[in-house]
Amino acid sequence: MTREPILKIVDVVKKFGEVMAVDHCSIDFERGSITGLIGPNGAGKTTLFNLITGVLQPDSGNIFFKGGDITGKRPYEIARRGVGRTYQLIRIFPKMTLLENLIVVGKGKGEKAVERAMDLLRLIKLIGKKEEYASDLSFGQQKLLSLAQVLMLDAELILLDEPAAGINPTLQNELMDLIHQLNRDGKTFIIVEHDMNVIMGHCQNAVALNYGQKIAEGPCSEIQKNELLLEHYFGR
Amino acid sequence: MKKKIPIWLGTVALMVFLAMIPFFASDYWITLLVLIFIFAVYASGWNLFSGLTGYTNFGLAWFIGVSGYVSSLLIADYNLPWVFAWPVGAVFISIVSIGVGYILLRIRGVYFAISMVALAEGTRELFGTEYLSPITHGGKGVPFVAGIQLSTLYWAILFIAFISLLVCYKIASSKFGLRLVAIREDEQAAETLGIHATRDKILAFILSAFFVGLAGAIHFTYQNYIDPSFAFSIHLTLTPIVMALFGGVGTVFGPFIGATLFTLIHEVLWAELTILYMAIFGGILMALILFFPQGLLGWMKEKGILPRIRKI
């Protein structure tokens, strides 16, 4: 069995007018890895997420998921193939209950979907609020719900956009523990984060972007040694 | 402990009572109820699409007028019995809606609303032209008689209103209905969670077209007349929307309650205060929008008088 990367980004370009949001990026993400995607604001991290999930189409280049070309495919097609993502600004469905937020995502219907949704609510410890509207949850609880939605999709590759932002350290630890548990179960993660403690403490590898270009890539231990390089680009 | 409302028991009992109406009520009440049911189906059909997906359809008259014309012309010019003409009209507009939906549902928000207005207005103009008058009879309209008794027409629209209510209830409780609400809440997020938004929107659009078209076919048979300015009138778009707002957008029973209350209030005001009724009516509508934007059922859900479940 070939150890093909689960996600291959090949020479992808995305321009907005004259601005090069993603500038000839080529990155491989290994199956079963937790990779941090770092860079200053405007580096192209969220744009890259939007390109992978089909929300935006690249101007050139290709994106391969599990060996199949997903370039130009519609978001729902890519999601159904097994790519899930959460957003920087939480995007759950506020006027639907927690249970409905999960059932609407799942494949299949009926009893099985409800059971799976209930299991996930138990996993994120929100089973007691299953009939409450998602808008009634706290910020941190909404983050957990959006992760549960991605799990309901049965995604193999999960893109998390600043999962630790705006939540207290206890909840942060709970969230990261959950990510590690899911990683042990075979899920691959790409995490955009500004909190270097989260990146260095929980990711195996990291990719650094700036002005749409990949400027560094490798195990976190090496990126850490390259801190001088990162300081030069990002400042402190 | 929440009080369980035996919804279906009450609805069936009401339907049985309404079915008996032609046996004891005067023609005035039967015709009033016919109009209530027609507009209830219009409001419910509008709500099925716009209430759930959030795409505000300001061209409801397009469904009504096209289906109404197909049905009325089949009766008037081809002597097709109404029992066939009505469903043909409804199926025709449903099929055309597939193509229209595929194009227009890519546009969001206010631009979608405007494009539907343009479609209704444009079709009205087209149906009045010399070019199409060999088929549509142009601006002079089509007076016709379908050979249907008032009581039969009443039972037909009562039946369709009941089916429409049943379909709305089923959709509201289904995963399809949940997907439509998800599309309203956040279409892009819904897509990235595997929901085929275009397909679901078009399906809801077609269902809306079918029921509204069917009620439209019956409406013009009841009126014994159709012409472009009447068939595609903005009044036929706006009144059902106001009724749905009145009763509660996004609820199942709201449009029916809204249609009933709206028509009864309208009748009372028109009878008692003929000169001032539009002014008072406008005042009521403004108060509604300002103080009860979620409609009667929405307000009752908020206050805990009704449970907050999606099925009602």
Boltz contact constraints between the chains, C-beta under 6 A:
constraints:
  - contact:
      token1: [A, 53]
      token2: [B, 192]
      max_distance: 6.0
  - contact:
      token1: [A, 75]
      token2: [B, 191]
      max_distance: 6.0
  - contact:
      token1: [A, 75]
      token2: [B, 192]
      max_distance: 6.0
  - contact:
      token1: [A, 76]
      token2: [B, 191]
      max_distance: 6.0
  - contact:
      token1: [A, 76]
      token2: [B, 194]
      max_distance: 6.0
  - contact:
      token1: [A, 76]
      token2: [B, 195]
      max_distance: 6.0
  - contact:
      token1: [A, 76]
      token2: [B, 196]
      max_distance: 6.0
  - contact:
      token1: [A, 79]
      token2: [B, 192]
      max_distance: 6.0
  - contact:
      token1: [A, 79]
      token2: [B, 193]
      max_distance: 6.0
  - contact:
      token1: [A, 79]
      token2: [B, 194]
      max_distance: 6.0
  - contact:
      token1: [A, 80]
      token2: [B, 194]
      max_distance: 6.0
  - contact:
      token1: [A, 85]
      token2: [B, 192]
      max_distance: 6.0
  - contact:
      token1: [A, 91]
      token2: [B, 186]
      max_distance: 6.0
  - contact:
      token1: [A, 91]
      token2: [B, 189]
      max_distance: 6.0
  - contact:
      token1: [A, 93]
      token2: [B, 182]
      max_distance: 6.0
  - contact:
      token1: [A, 93]
      token2: [B, 185]
      max_distance: 6.0
  - contact:
      token1: [A, 100]
      token2: [B, 178]
      max_distance: 6.0
  - contact:
      token1: [A, 104]
      token2: [B, 178]
      max_distance: 6.0
  - contact:
      token1: [A, 104]
      token2: [B, 179]
      max_distance: 6.0
  - contact:
      token1: [A, 104]
      token2: [B, 182]
      max_distance: 6.0
  - contact:
      token1: [A, 105]
      token2: [B, 193]
      max_distance: 6.0
  - contact:
      token1: [A, 109]
      token2: [B, 175]
      max_distance: 6.0
  - contact:
      token1: [A, 149]
      token2: [B, 193]
      max_distance: 6.0
  - contact:
      token1: [A, 153]
      token2: [B, 194]
      max_distance: 6.0
